[in-house]
């Protein structure tokens, strides 16, 4: 028992400061504040004059809903090609327009047929497949750091912010 007391009393937590370590490597640019989410649009709702789908985007807050860059892209092939909204689908004699509206916690994707004679088809019926949408939210301070970034080019946005698919 005496040995145990000597061992614990003889320990010290303080010692000399060690030498400075080597400088670390510069890391890749991250995306800590840039968010990206992909949605499968299995159903669209009709409310004259357009079809719509609501997407929950919690990153759109009361603080940034009016200042963040919000980009929405869509895909009809299941592949890697993402087309930026707004988008016009030329379809004679009338066209379809896909766009979006933003609000706190929400992005509403819209699909409008430019004929007063009909509501047209929802996007899944028109394209014959389930549409996917990708929403990217870029805070204003981060957007300012990349003034020449083409936000309509998803591949450029993905590369710039190191986004995962």
C-alpha positions as a printed NumPy array, in Angstrom:
array([[  0.   ,   0.   ,   0.   ],
       [  2.898,   2.325,   0.727],
       [  4.247,   1.807,  -2.808],
       [  0.943,   2.921,  -4.349],
       [  0.97 ,   6.178,  -2.389],
       [  4.524,   6.955,  -3.492],
       [  3.717,   6.274,  -7.184],
       [  0.661,   8.52 ,  -7.282],
       [  2.266,  11.317,  -5.295],
       [  5.378,  11.232,  -7.464],
       [  3.484,  11.98 , -10.759],
       [  3.525,  15.44 , -12.249],
       [  1.28 ,  16.695, -15.046],
       [  3.499,  19.61 , -16.003],
       [  6.647,  19.311, -17.989],
       [  8.605,  21.318, -20.52 ],
       [  6.809,  22.447, -23.707],
       [  7.801,  20.322, -26.67 ],
       [  9.167,  21.58 , -29.983],
       [  6.795,  23.114, -32.563],
       [  5.405,  20.572, -35.016],
       [  5.582,  20.697, -38.815],
       [  3.069,  22.83 , -40.731],
       [  0.091,  20.769, -41.949],
       [ -0.922,  20.379, -45.585],
       [ -3.45 ,  22.796, -47.039],
       [ -6.804,  21.037, -47.195],
       [ -9.358,  21.   , -49.982],
       [-11.952,  23.743, -50.095],
       [-14.933,  22.47 , -48.208],
       [-18.628,  23.063, -48.29 ],
       [-19.395,  23.329, -44.597],
       [-22.139,  25.87 , -45.195],
       [-23.239,  24.901, -48.719],
       [-26.033,  22.356, -48.721],
       [-27.288,  20.073, -51.457],
       [-30.274,  17.727, -51.459],
       [-31.757,  15.505, -54.168],
       [-35.465,  14.732, -54.388],
       [-37.408,  12.167, -56.397],
       [-40.6  ,  13.853, -57.563],
       [-42.98 ,  10.901, -57.571],
       [-46.107,  13.072, -57.58 ],
       [-47.089,  16.58 , -58.623],
       [-50.088,  18.542, -57.428],
       [-52.357,  20.684, -59.604],
       [-53.382,  24.168, -58.558],
       [-54.419,  26.373, -61.468],
       [-52.51 ,  27.523, -63.394],
       [-49.651,  25.042, -62.764],
       [-48.433,  21.751, -61.342],
       [-46.155,  21.987, -58.346],
       [-44.127,  19.962, -55.856],
       [-43.014,  21.284, -52.466],
       [-39.545,  20.384, -51.208],
       [-38.529,  20.737, -47.577],
       [-35.273,  22.711, -47.325],
       [-34.493,  23.365, -43.644],
       [-31.326,  25.255, -44.644],
       [-33.555,  28.114, -45.846],
       [-34.08 ,  30.017, -42.616],
       [-35.555,  33.382, -41.724],
       [-31.959,  34.626, -41.636],
       [-30.947,  33.599, -45.16 ],
       [-34.124,  32.901, -47.182],
       [-33.857,  36.263, -48.951],
       [-30.063,  36.42 , -49.298],
       [-28.75 ,  32.92 , -50.026],
       [-28.254,  31.738, -53.598],
       [-30.748,  28.935, -54.194],
       [-30.299,  26.862, -57.308],
       [-32.613,  24.105, -58.475],
       [-31.617,  21.602, -61.147],
       [-33.665,  18.791, -62.662],
       [-32.891,  15.478, -64.278],
       [-35.071,  13.285, -66.494],
       [-32.583,  10.587, -67.44 ],
       [-31.438,   9.161, -64.117],
       [-27.906,  10.017, -65.247],
       [-25.553,  12.786, -64.212],
       [-26.9  ,  15.62 , -66.385],
       [-28.615,  18.308, -64.304],
       [-30.426,  21.213, -65.997],
       [-30.797,  24.525, -64.145],
       [-34.185,  26.105, -63.539],
       [-35.892,  28.114, -64.856],
       [-36.244,  25.987, -67.977],
       [-38.457,  26.097, -71.068],
       [-39.51 ,  22.828, -72.718],
       [-40.425,  23.713, -76.292],
       [-43.423,  21.656, -77.364],
       [-45.377,  22.763, -80.395],
       [-47.805,  24.44 , -80.401],
       [-47.483,  25.303, -76.683],
       [-44.531,  25.296, -74.324],
       [-43.966,  24.13 , -70.764],
       [-42.064,  26.209, -68.229],
       [-40.388,  24.779, -65.136],
       [-39.373,  27.21 , -62.417],
       [-39.282,  27.539, -58.652],
       [-40.256,  29.738, -55.728],
       [-38.494,  29.872, -52.372],
       [-39.629,  30.516, -48.84 ],
       [-38.486,  29.765, -45.325],
       [-37.823,  26.014, -45.196],
       [-39.329,  25.393, -48.624],
       [-38.743,  25.334, -52.366],
       [-41.77 ,  24.984, -54.619],
       [-40.957,  23.606, -58.079],
       [-43.533,  24.69 , -60.671],
       [-44.502,  23.301, -64.094],
       [-46.654,  25.571, -66.231],
       [-48.287,  24.814, -69.591],
       [-48.795,  28.001, -71.631],
       [-52.221,  27.176, -73.009],
       [-55.478,  28.31 , -71.484],
       [-57.18 ,  25.421, -73.287],
       [-55.679,  22.681, -71.105],
       [-53.597,  22.036, -68.019],
       [-51.235,  19.878, -70.06 ],
       [-49.458,  16.937, -68.464],
       [-47.526,  16.831, -65.225],
       [-43.741,  16.545, -65.742],
       [-43.565,  12.816, -64.975],
       [-46.236,  12.07 , -67.6  ],
       [-44.682,  14.487, -70.114],
       [-41.17 ,  13.02 , -69.844],
       [-42.343,   9.437, -69.276],
       [-40.207,   9.078, -66.16 ],
       [-39.976,  10.286, -62.585],
       [-38.282,  13.68 , -62.391],
       [-35.484,  14.292, -59.907],
       [-34.621,  17.72 , -58.55 ],
       [-31.483,  18.854, -56.793],
       [-31.512,  21.956, -54.59 ],
       [-28.276,  23.739, -53.671],
       [-28.249,  26.511, -51.06 ],
       [-25.191,  28.788, -50.996],
       [-24.927,  31.34 , -48.167],
       [-24.28 ,  34.915, -49.387],
       [-20.77 ,  35.212, -47.883],
       [-19.661,  32.055, -49.691],
       [-21.285,  33.136, -52.968],
       [-19.334,  36.424, -52.756],
       [-16.07 ,  34.463, -52.669],
       [-16.908,  32.92 , -56.081],
       [-18.164,  35.821, -58.244],
       [-17.302,  34.112, -61.55 ],
       [-18.924,  30.76 , -60.758],
       [-21.585,  29.832, -63.321],
       [-24.424,  28.764, -61.017],
       [-26.415,  27.414, -63.973],
       [-23.729,  24.76 , -64.509],
       [-24.261,  22.097, -61.848],
       [-20.951,  20.364, -62.597],
       [-19.07 ,  23.636, -61.949],
       [-21.023,  24.215, -58.703],
       [-20.412,  20.61 , -57.622],
       [-16.676,  20.93 , -58.265],
       [-16.333,  24.359, -56.627],
       [-18.035,  23.29 , -53.395],
       [-16.968,  19.639, -53.421],
       [-20.585,  18.443, -53.379],
       [-21.404,  14.76 , -53.249],
       [-24.081,  13.321, -55.53 ]])
